[in-house]
Amino acid sequence: MAKKKNTEKISKEVQAALAKLEVDMVGVARVDALKDGATRNTMLKLLPGVKFIAVLGMEIWPEFLDLTSPEMTAGGINLNDIYQQHQDYIRGRLSKAIYDFAKASRQAGFKALPLAANGPAVDRRVLKAIISYKHVAEAAGLGRIGMSSLLVTEKFGPRVRLAMCLTEALLEPTPYLKDHICRYCNVCVFKCPAHALEKPKTSEAYAINKFACREYVEASGGCSECMRVCPVASPKYE
């Protein structure tokens, strides 16, 4: 009984450390509650004793996003560079926060595996990530996947970047959002310069040609149109 009581106390310390992180969004999901069996198996392979996943999010500021252009500029000043500097800052902040949480978990006696904001390992043959941050974030209640294939949140729309940490610690899960946040207005579909998005089938959240998207991004030097034009929580539409 004493051992169980101590375990509960240590988990509360890790939960408290999660609450102190300087990020915009925090969500928690149970590994054994994940609907996707492949994701569960991958997490257990990465960290065999994993019990919970903490997901952190930070807002991508629309002021920077509005400077972006999906078209390659020949010479001159490319304002996409300013946006990329903002992204670098957010990635750095998120990665530090997720490592701070992992450190707190390990100091409490629980193994942890932080996955930084640069994104997961990807099989580039099929463009499939080892773990989908956005789908885990959806399971943790941070938002719902929209037509753009991006996580759409109530407060920031799709304008978020994510990081996550697997931990053996016992945490308090955050509730799953039952209602869709995406308005299914088709704006991201119509505005996609790569024509990579389509109206999804009734049983699907989105339909995307990942290869067309990647080829356009690489050819143009960067594209964030689906994120930029989304009306959800956008200052333009308030």
Secondary structure, 3 states (H helix, E strand, C coil): CHHHHHHHHHHHHHHHHHHCCCCCEEEEEEHHHCCCHHHHHHHHHHCCCCCEEEEEEEECCHHHHCCCCCCCCCCCCCCHHHHHHHHHHHHHHHHHHHHHHHHHHHHCCCCEEEECCCCCCEECCCCEECCCHHHHHHHCCCCEECCCCCEEECCCECCEEEEEEEECCCCCCCCCCCCCCCCCCCHHHHHCCCCCEECCCCCCCCEECHHHHHHHHHHHCCCCHHHHCCCCCCHHHC
